[in-house]
Amino acid sequence: MPPPDPPAPTPSPPGPAPGVPPGRRIRVGVDTGGTFTDVVAFDEDSGELVATKTPSTPADPADGFLDGIAKVLAVLGVGAEAVAAVCHGTTVATNQLLEGKVGRLGFVTTEGFGALLEIARQSVPDGYGNSYFWVKPPRIVPADLVRTVAGRLDHSGAELRPFDEDQARAAARFLRDREVEAVGVCFLHAYANPAHERRMREVLAEEHPQAAVSLSSEVLREYREYERAMTTLVDAAVKPRVGRYMATIARRLAAMAPTPSARRGGDPLPAGPSFYVMKSNGGVLSAAEVVNQPISTVLSGPAAGALGAALVTRTAGFERVLTLDGGGTSTDVSVVLEGEPTLTTEGSVGAYPSKIPMIDVVTVGAGGGSVAWLSREGGLKVGPRSAGADPGPMCYGRGGAEPTVTDANLVLGRIPPHLLGGEVPLDPAAARAGLEALGAKLDLDLPAVAAGVLEIAAWNQANALRQVTVQRGLDVRDFVLATFGGSGSLAVCRLLELLGLPAALVPRDPGNLSAFGLLTVDVKNDEVQTAVARHADLDPAAVAATLAALEARAARSLDAEGFARPAHRYLRSADLRYFGQAFEVRVPVPEGPVDAELTEATVAAFHDAHQRLYGYSFRDDPTQQVEWVNLRVTGVGPIRRPTLRPLTREGGMPDPPRPAPGVPDPDPVGTRPACFDPSHGFVDTAIYRRDDLSPGDLIVGPAVAEEYGATVPLLPGFQAEVDRFGNLVVTRREGPRSGAPAGREQAS
């Protein structure tokens, strides 16, 4: 990450509390990953930015979280009292859902709809040509923990039959007696009228006060009963664990930095620095609010990385970007169009669909800790199982017994014999022994089996990138690749080859980009309301009233976050479809008063979006009617963010443009044998220290660029030039690839 300019005077939550030294208002971003916890601290007044890493602590993620904060503050030379705010990207909810550990979960729904979860949807996953060969996955709530309650609303919210309190109490007592710890409530058409659901919560509070309760009318106020029920149940399932985790972090933050909080009100969490959590939609929310809507954090960490990459690549001049965030356990990929990550409401985490706004991320088990193993048929596989942080890869020397991607990179010389600048020494002999044992089963020598592991891992990542492009109607070759994370750039050259991409960008401090992204995002609250109407019959006044109500709800949420009304921003959108379609397309609703002209402009945007997505539209066909389905408002509370600026050489002035590439001019710090092609064996490879590179410098493969949190191996036939922001821009050189060392030869 390039050093930032001092921030512009944009609005932010209340200023530093008493006791914070003048000029030292520190905001800290902490991203908890499977292997390492990444930390970035930003001094809002001086613009100083410091990044570091610390090993994650899976047994208690709070330990790694606080260790990272203490470590970065020591680098800054300030005490904990200078911390004004902490923003956290957490995997607590994500990991719980990926592991399928939903606990004792109960479901209360409308009488006659007890089989809602069993019926689900008729769609069959790809690869099952005959549905007789596909068995639906286990339901999130077993049938014996589903209760129904009489009472009925119609689609407009009008009551057809009154709520049956006797059945409600019987259901609550039933779930209490079976020690259910979380309950999801989803009544038919509650998105139009939440009264019955709210009364059910009151009954549960009286009869089973220990249970965590989620209401569909608060989690997702839109129609489609199965998706609404599943989203509500996922929220309920993660609520106890997320609540305990947030309370633990807040309590230990308060003990670490005992300053009065910027916003207390009725906050149930202890006092301390303002504590925010990254949401899946690309915004942040206070921890006090997150405990009430924990499902909003299911893609917390990946969202932060995508946003950080979007900012860096947009500043560097790229508008169409694929982001690849490689960690120890998995790789997350997403698409950035016109400087913004794409959003979806059709996402899922593990086996559980979650119909909430989230950055469109695809995750594959292809991280540095992904285990190489043999299938029953004797084929080599890599991932999705991971060695994680404990015991970790074999080269960590902590008891790992299976070779991983990191072990393969180490024995091939593509990474140094240590991590984090020497803080984590690696054991090449252990990695070599594990891979040789695997190779013996495949009749492959060490370089061949290690290269095979890396090739499979690269293909896994390439297939994930195809999922977010080709399968969505986008040409992958139109994009530049941005790689980050501790392991994200290890296969960058191979991915350019596999996908035919023109270039890749590796930002500065790529291992900490997700934590940096946490410092660049605003507070966001999403509000939605189903309001189905055909466009020909649409009443603009009704649309205006619904949007105004949604805006009022968003405003109240931002008020609670400490933002003054003049600082609020509201983004309006609508989900539209052609009448008879099953799914919608979301388009922005223009600013201004809601009248016939504005609604026509929204429909025109829908036709354009449908054409882009599916290759056709019915713009000129009067027989095809447009239908409005959902109205949405996103309330935005802007925060101060780092501003990226060009790097400079000594003297303080930006470097002049570099002439056409010629002789590579940076000096390597040394060489070591590395293998990039088993048929060519090991070759002497130049090693560069990333911190020594300046704008305009060019390095030519085979070479390796190393820094504190990440490594970039350059294969023969590739080169990397440092742009004016300190990013490495990796491209292919003309001519055939070769295994010979590049040295300081002429670049083509």
C-alpha angles and dihedrals in degrees: 000000000000115000111268131241115240104281123264115250096262119156118274138170118283118312131258118312122240111286097037108121114247112261093016106093102147126193116193129201117202122187115187113209135176096263107014136023111224122212133188124179123199125196102211094203104042096030091230114157124195128182132192143155136222131185114271119243107218093183089061115005090193090071094059090042094057094038088057093051092049090049096051092045089053089054090051091046095231134118128245091261089075092064107106098170141006124202117197134199105200135189096193095108093036095053093046091055095042089053091048092232100147095149125207100342126176131197128208118189142155119298109268094028100081091118093055094112092045094052093044110148132331095228116117122209119255113272096044104100091174117041090211087077094055125082118197113246119255113283118250091239120040115237093248091062095054116102128183129208127200119241130095141211127188125230091273093053096254114144114246097172127014123251112268106228094184091058090044092055091046090052092048093050091046091055092043092053090052092052095243107175100193132032131195117203119200119165124182112274093357088142086073097043122012096188098106093046093049091051090050089055090052090052091049090050090054098043103029108019094165093065123099108230131202123188122206090219088063100036099044122001097193137094131262105093100214096050091043091049094047093048090050092049092049088052091050093046095056097036098089096048095041090047093052092046094049092047090051093049093046092048093050092044089053090052091046097046108018099191123136110266121249090234127023113149107137092340110153093202123091121265119268139104117340104277120207131179128209115247128211091244095065098264136093132240133193115265089238089063096039091065087063095050107023094159087075088073100054092111096029099134100040090048092057092052093050091050094048091050091048091055094046095046094044089052089049090054103259120128102173109055140159113211122210118188110188118190136163096278108024147000122239120200132186143162127251116199121184090350097307130097113242118252132216138183093197097076132126139195114218108319095338123093114218116192098200128117108274138157107267100252129165116201127201130181095248108118133131090273096049109132122237111221143157123253122224088263091056097253123141114251131182120204156305084145111075136199087220122190096310119072088354128180118341091254090064089072094222099118102284108157103185128066118247141190090270091054090052093050090048097052090047091054094242093125128035122256090261142043132224094026093304099319091112111042116204129216110225092184092059092049091048093051093051094049094044089054090050091046092052089061090052096039090241129133121237099268092046097050093044091049089048091055091051092046093054091046090051092050090050089055092045091053090052090053090051090053092060094043118023094035089051095049097261126130106237091207091067092069139081115223120233112197126191142143124083094292100020098101100042093094098032096120094046091050090054088055097044095048102032092237119169097224147342131222123213111191125214113274090013091174090064101040094109091055089047089051089059089065094052103057133092129227107268135187122186122210123184136179128183110231109164115197136144113246093236089059097036118136108211090201090059091049090049092050093050093047090048091052091049090048090051091053091048090049092054090052092051090047088057089051091058100256119140114233095248089061095054121110125191126203116198127202140161137208111229135176142170110268109269096027118123098216137043139226118225117224132173119260109225121242120260138060115332106248138136092280092054094047090049090052089051091052090049089054089051092054089050093048093047090051091051094047102041106017097246143059138186095229093133098035110095092190091066109077125204118229127203112217114165134017119207139190125187115200113210127199107191120223133193111269134186114265115219116227134180119275120247136208121226112310096049098255123117114259118260116248112284117245121242111306112278131147113001103252110192116093117235118233090225145308138261134181112268133172121220097161122026090214090062097039124206121342132186104266128196115240119210128191108226093215090060093058121099133194110290096023115136128203123187128208143285084060141111126223112202133191139160100282106018147023131219115203113198113208121216108278094036134095136191126210124193112234125210092272094053095257120141110235108201120201138162119260121227118260133042123314116258136190092220118110116260099215108171096321124147113285115231 
